[in-house]
Amino acid sequence: MKILALETSCDETSAAVVKDGNEVLSNVVASQVEFHRKYGGIVPEIASRKHIEVINPIIKEALEKANASFEDIDAVAVTYGPGLVGSLLVGICAAKAISWSLDKPLIGVNHLEGHIYANFLAHQNSNNQIPITKQFPNSKSQNPKFPFVCLIVSGGHTLLVLVKDHGKYQTLGHTRDDAAGEAFDKVARFLNLGYPGGPIIDKLAKEGNPRAVDFTRPMLEGYDFSFSGIKTAVVNLILKTENRKPKTEDLVASFQQAVVDVLVEKTIRAAKEYGGLSIALAGGVAANSLLRNQLKEKAKDEKLKVFIPPLAYCTDNAAMIGAAAFFKYQRKDFSDFSLSPLASASI
C-alpha cells in the first residue's frame, strides 16, 4: 500500500510517499527558515503564503522520487493539527483535492501522533544505528513494542505519552508553559545567537562547561514540565551580572544541561513506573545531541530500550504522517471532506 502524505503544520512544507507504513519511498521537505530568521521566529502569514507557493512542486517531486504517479496512490494523508491554522489549511485543501479527484480515502493525522510514528520508519536504538536507507518492513522486532513511553519534545510541544497500541494514547504529562524547543529559541534570541535556537545552542554548548551555572531543575509533581523558569533564570543572570557575565558557551551549556536533565529524568521515571517499558523519542528537539546521548546512557543504566528516529525524521516531515496513516487505514479510520484545521488538537 502506498500513501501520499502531506505535512504543513508549521513552517515546513513536506510531501512523502510511504509504503506499508514503514518504507519511505520519498520524503521531500521545503524549509522556510531563511524567511523567518530575521524575525527571530515564525510569522504565521508568511508561513501560509510560502506553503501555497511550494505545495504543488513538492508533491510532484515526492511522486517523482518515489517513481510513482497519482494512479499508484492508495490513500492521501494530511496533518490536521495541532499547528498554525493558515499553514494547516494549505495542506488540508491540497489533500482533499487529490483525494476527491482520485476517489481515494482521505486520512487526517494528528501531528503529535505522526511524531510518535517516526519511530516506526527507521531508528537508532540503544545498541546500534540503522541508516535511513535501510528499511525493515518484515521485522517487527525493530519497532517499539506496545506499550511504550514516548517523549515528544519540540518547539511547540513537550509531553510524555503512554502509547498503549495503535491509536491508543494516554498523556502522562505536558508542559505548563514554554515547550522545551520554545525555551531554546527564546534564550538564543535573547543572547542574539540567531534562529532557530535549538541547533545553535546544541553546537555552541559543546564548547562550554555544563556545570558552570547551577540552574534550578523544575521537577513538578507527576510528569508535567515547566521551562519558563529556566529561560527567565538565564535572562536574569545576564541582566544582574553585567560585569561578571559567564562565557556564552558556559551559559548555554548549563542551560541546555538543565533542560535535558528534566526531560531525561521524567522519561526514565515514567518508563520504570509503568513496568520497565521501552522509550521512544520524537519531535524536533529529539535532534539535540545531548538529549539523545544522555537518554541512551540513563536508559542503559536502567536496562531500558530506547528508540530514536534519525535526524531527518525528528523535525516536521510527511513520512511520519504517512506511517501513522497506514495504521489508521487498517482500522478504516478515514476522514470526510469536512476535515478542518484544529490548531490546538490534542493526542
Secondary structure, DSSP 8 states (H G I E B T S, - for coil): -EEEEEE-SSSEEEEEEEETTTEEEEEEEEE-HHHHGGGTS--HHHHHHHHHHHHHHHHHHHHHHTT--GGG-SEEEEEEESS-HHHHHHHHHHHHHHHHHHT--EEEEEHHHHHHHGGGTS-EESS-B--TT---TT-GGGS--SSEEEEEE-SS-EEEEEEEETTEEEEEEEBSS--HHHHHHHHHHHTT--SSHHHHHHHHHTTS-TTSS-------STT-B--HHHHHHHHHHHHH-TTS---HHHHHHHHHHHHHHHHHHHHHHHHHHTTS-EEEEESGGGG-HHHHHHHHHHHHHTT--EEE--GGGTSS-HHHHHHHHHHHHHTT--B-TT----TT---
